[in-house]
C-alpha cells in the first residue's frame, strides 16, 4: 500500500526548488510529504492509504492538481476569495457557469462511468424521484448535454433521497458523500470523500472535495481546525456528527449511491 504523510509534527524547511505541484504522490509506492504554502514539510506520523485499488479512488486520485499557490476561481475567471477553504485546486473543467455542489458530485460520478465506458450506469433522479438515464453512448457532446439537463432538475434533496445511508462511519470510503438536503428556503450542501487513510493506531482520516456555488472550482478542502496546512479530517466512528469547517453533518448524512 502507498504511504502518505500527514502535515503534523516536526517542520523542516525545504528549498524553493522543491516540487510543490501536487497534493499527493504521483507514483504508487512512493512516500508523499504533504506540503504547505510555506514550503514546509512535516514528517510524522505516517498514514496508510485505504481503498487504493478501488477504481473510483483511482479515478479521483488521477485528476490533475493545479500548482500549490493556485487560488479558487469563480465562473468569471476571477479569484473567488476562498483560500480559507482550499488545500489545493483540482483541474476539472466545469460545464456550466452555475454548476453547484451537487452538480459537481454528479459530474464526477458521470465522468467516471463515461471514462470506463459503462454508459448504462449513468443515471440520476430528479427532485420528483424520477430516474433519468443517459443514452448518448460515447458522445462527449451528448454527455455534456445530459449533465446540463440534470443540473436543472436535480439538487442536494434529490441526491439525498436517491442515495443510501452508510451504516457505519468506520466504513467511509472514496465516492461517499456528506450531504444535507435543501429544504424549503434552506440551502443544502454536499462534499465528496476523496481519500481515506489510517495511522498506526488504526485511527481513520479522510479528505473531501467540493465545489461552491456558483461554479467555483473543484478543490480539496483544508482542515482549518488544525494548526498546520492539512487536508485530513480525523473521523470519530462513534460521533453523532462530522464537522467540515463551517458545515456540520449528522452521521446519517454520510451517503452512498446504490
LOKOLLUM-313607 format. One record per residue (C-alpha): residue number from 1; z, x, y. Coordinates in Angstrom, 1 decimal. Last residue first. Layout:
BEGIN
R   seq        w        u        v
R   NUM        Z        X        Y
...
END
This chain:
BEGIN
R   seq        w        u        v
R   258     -4.6    -26.9      2.5
R   257     -4.3    -25.0      5.7
R   256     -0.9    -23.5      6.2
R   255      2.0    -24.4      8.5
R   254      5.2    -22.9     10.0
R   253      6.3    -25.9     12.1
R   252      8.9    -26.9      9.5
R   251     10.9    -23.8     10.7
R   250     11.0    -25.2     14.2
R   249      9.0    -23.3     16.8
R   248     10.3    -21.8     20.1
R   247      7.8    -20.6     22.7
R   246      8.6    -18.4     25.7
R   245      8.7    -15.2     23.6
R   244      7.9    -16.1     20.0
R   243     11.1    -17.7     18.7
R   242     11.3    -19.0     15.1
R   241     13.7    -21.8     14.5
R   240     16.0    -23.1     11.7
R   239     16.9    -19.7     10.5
R   238     17.5    -18.8      6.9
R   237     14.4    -16.7      6.4
R   236     15.2    -14.7      9.5
R   235     11.9    -13.1     10.5
R   234     11.7    -10.0     12.7
R   233      8.9    -10.0     15.2
R   232      6.6     -7.0     15.5
R   231      4.0     -6.4     18.2
R   230      6.1     -3.6     19.8
R   229      6.5     -1.9     23.2
R   228     10.1     -0.9     23.1
R   227     13.3     -2.6     24.3
R   226     13.0     -5.6     22.1
R   225     12.9     -9.3     23.1
R   224      9.5     -8.9     24.7
R   223      7.7     -8.9     21.4
R   222      4.0     -8.4     22.4
R   221      1.5    -10.9     21.2
R   220     -1.8     -9.7     19.6
R   219     -4.6    -11.0     21.8
R   218     -7.6    -13.4     21.8
R   217     -9.0    -13.5     25.3
R   216     -8.1    -16.2     27.8
R   215    -10.4    -19.3     27.3
R   214     -8.5    -21.9     29.3
R   213     -5.9    -21.9     28.0
R   212     -4.2    -19.1     26.0
R   211     -5.4    -17.4     22.9
R   210     -3.0    -16.2     20.2
R   209     -2.3    -13.5     17.6
R   208      0.9    -13.1     15.7
R   207      2.7    -10.1     14.1
R   206      5.3    -10.2     11.3
R   205      8.5     -8.6     10.1
R   204     10.4     -9.3      6.9
R   203     13.6     -7.5      5.8
R   202     13.4     -6.0      2.4
R   201     15.8     -3.2      3.1
R   200     13.1     -0.5      3.1
R   199     11.2     -2.5      5.7
R   198      8.8     -5.4      5.1
R   197      5.5     -6.3      6.7
R   196      3.3     -9.3      7.6
R   195      0.2     -9.4      9.7
R   194     -2.0    -11.9     11.6
R   193      0.2    -15.0     11.8
R   192     -1.6    -17.4     14.0
R   191     -0.2    -18.9     17.2
R   190     -0.2    -22.6     18.2
R   189      0.7    -24.6     21.3
R   188      1.1    -28.2     22.3
R   187      1.1    -29.9     25.7
R   186      3.4    -32.8     26.3
R   185      1.8    -35.7     28.1
R   184      1.7    -37.8     25.0
R   183      2.2    -35.5     22.1
R   182      0.5    -32.1     21.6
R   181      1.6    -30.5     18.4
R   180      4.0    -27.6     17.7
R   179      2.4    -24.9     15.8
R   178      3.3    -21.6     14.0
R   177      0.2    -20.8     12.0
R   176     -0.4    -19.2      8.6
R   175     -3.5    -17.0      8.3
R   174     -1.6    -13.9      7.3
R   173      1.5    -14.8      5.2
R   172      5.0    -16.3      5.5
R   171      6.6    -16.9      2.2
R   170     10.0    -15.9      3.5
R   169      9.9    -19.0      5.7
R   168     10.0    -21.2      2.7
R   167      8.2    -24.5      2.1
R   166      5.1    -23.6      4.2
R   165      4.4    -27.1      5.6
R   164      0.9    -28.4      5.0
R   163     -2.0    -28.6      7.5
R   162     -4.1    -31.6      8.6
R   161     -1.4    -33.3     10.7
R   160     -0.6    -30.1     12.6
R   159     -4.3    -29.3     13.2
R   158     -4.9    -32.8     14.5
R   157     -1.9    -32.5     16.9
R   156     -2.9    -29.0     18.0
R   155     -6.4    -30.2     19.0
R   154     -9.5    -31.7     17.6
R   153    -12.3    -33.8     19.1
R   152    -13.8    -31.7     21.8
R   151    -13.2    -28.3     20.2
R   150    -14.9    -29.7     17.0
R   149    -18.1    -30.2     18.9
R   148    -18.1    -26.7     20.2
R   147    -17.4    -25.5     16.7
R   146    -20.4    -27.3     15.3
R   145    -22.7    -26.0     18.0
R   144    -21.5    -22.4     17.3
R   143    -22.0    -22.9     13.6
R   142    -25.5    -24.3     14.0
R   141    -26.6    -21.4     16.2
R   140    -25.2    -18.9     13.7
R   139    -27.4    -20.5     11.0
R   138    -26.2    -19.5      7.5
R   137    -25.5    -23.1      6.4
R   136    -25.5    -25.8      9.1
R   135    -23.5    -28.5      7.2
R   134    -20.0    -28.1      8.7
R   133    -17.8    -30.9      7.6
R   132    -15.9    -33.2      9.9
R   131    -12.8    -34.9      8.3
R   130    -11.5    -38.0     10.1
R   129     -7.8    -37.9     10.9
R   128     -8.0    -39.7     14.3
R   127     -7.4    -36.5     16.2
R   126    -10.4    -34.9     14.5
R   125    -10.1    -33.1     11.1
R   124    -11.7    -29.7     10.4
R   123    -14.3    -28.4      8.0
R   122    -15.7    -25.0      7.0
R   121    -15.1    -24.6      3.2
R   120    -18.7    -25.7      2.4
R   119    -20.0    -22.7      4.3
R   118    -18.5    -20.1      2.0
R   117    -21.0    -17.4      3.1
R   116    -18.0    -15.0      3.4
R   115    -19.0    -14.3      7.0
R   114    -19.1    -18.1      7.6
R   113    -15.7    -18.5      5.8
R   112    -14.1    -16.0      8.2
R   111    -15.8    -17.4     11.3
R   110    -14.6    -20.9     10.5
R   109    -11.0    -19.7     10.2
R   108    -11.2    -17.6     13.3
R   107    -12.8    -20.5     15.4
R   106    -10.2    -23.0     14.1
R   105     -7.4    -20.7     15.3
R   104     -9.2    -20.1     18.7
R   103     -9.7    -23.8     19.1
R   102     -6.0    -24.5     18.6
R   101     -5.2    -22.1     21.5
R   100     -7.9    -23.3     23.8
R    99    -11.6    -22.7     24.4
R    98    -12.3    -23.9     27.9
R    97    -15.0    -21.4     28.9
R    96    -16.6    -21.9     25.4
R    95    -17.7    -19.8     22.6
R    94    -15.2    -17.0     22.6
R    93    -16.0    -13.4     21.9
R    92    -13.6    -11.5     19.6
R    91    -12.6     -8.1     20.9
R    90     -8.9     -8.3     20.3
R    89     -6.6     -7.4     23.2
R    88     -3.4     -5.4     22.6
R    87      0.4     -5.9     22.9
R    86     -0.1     -8.7     25.4
R    85      2.4    -11.3     26.6
R    84      3.6     -9.5     29.8
R    83      0.1     -8.3     30.5
R    82     -0.9    -11.9     31.3
R    81     -2.4    -11.6     34.8
R    80     -5.6    -13.3     33.7
R    79     -7.7    -10.3     34.9
R    78    -11.1    -11.7     35.8
R    77    -14.1    -12.4     33.5
R    76    -14.3    -16.0     34.7
R    75    -13.0    -17.3     31.3
R    74     -9.8    -15.2     31.7
R    73     -9.4    -11.6     30.9
R    72     -6.5    -10.1     29.0
R    71     -6.0     -6.4     30.1
R    70     -7.4     -3.3     28.4
R    69     -4.9     -0.4     28.5
R    68     -5.0      0.2     24.8
R    67     -8.7      0.1     24.4
R    66    -10.1     -3.1     22.9
R    65     -9.4     -3.9     19.3
R    64    -12.1     -4.7     16.7
R    63    -11.6     -7.4     14.1
R    62    -11.2     -5.8     10.7
R    61     -7.5     -6.6     10.5
R    60     -8.2    -10.3     10.7
R    59    -10.9    -10.2      8.0
R    58     -8.7     -8.0      5.7
R    57     -5.9    -10.5      6.2
R    56     -8.2    -13.3      5.2
R    55     -9.3    -11.4      2.1
R    54     -5.7    -10.8      0.9
R    53     -5.6     -7.2     -0.5
R    52     -3.0     -6.0      2.1
R    51     -0.8     -9.1      1.5
R    50      2.2     -7.1      2.7
R    49      2.3     -4.0      5.0
R    48      5.2     -1.7      4.3
R    47      7.1     -0.7      7.4
R    46      8.6      2.7      8.1
R    45     11.6      3.1     10.4
R    44     11.4      5.3     12.4
R    43      8.8      7.5     14.3
R    42      8.1      6.2     17.7
R    41      5.1      7.5     19.6
R    40      4.9      7.5     23.3
R    39      1.8      7.3     25.4
R    38      3.5      5.0     28.0
R    37      1.1      2.2     27.0
R    36      2.7      2.2     23.6
R    35      1.6      3.5     20.2
R    34      2.3      2.0     16.7
R    33      2.0      5.2     14.7
R    32     -0.1      4.2     11.6
R    31      0.2      6.1      8.4
R    30     -3.1      6.2      6.5
R    29     -3.6      4.6      3.1
R    28     -6.4      2.3      4.2
R    27     -8.4      3.6      7.1
R    26     -8.4      2.3     10.7
R    25     -4.6      2.5     11.2
R    24     -3.4     -0.2     13.5
R    23     -3.3     -1.1     17.2
R    22     -6.4      0.8     18.1
R    21     -7.9      2.8     21.0
R    20     -5.0      5.2     21.6
R    19     -6.4      8.4     20.3
R    18     -4.3     11.3     21.5
R    17     -5.9     13.3     24.4
R    16     -3.2     12.3     26.7
R    15     -0.7     14.4     24.8
R    14      2.2     13.0     22.8
R    13      5.7     12.4     23.9
R    12      8.1     11.7     21.0
R    11     10.5      8.7     21.0
R    10     13.1      8.5     18.3
R     9     13.7      4.9     17.0
R     8     11.7      1.8     17.3
R     7      7.9      1.1     17.5
R     6      7.3      0.0     13.9
R     5      5.5      2.4     11.6
R     4      2.8      1.1      9.2
R     3      2.4      2.1      5.6
R     2     -0.7      1.1      3.6
R     1      0.0      0.0      0.0
END
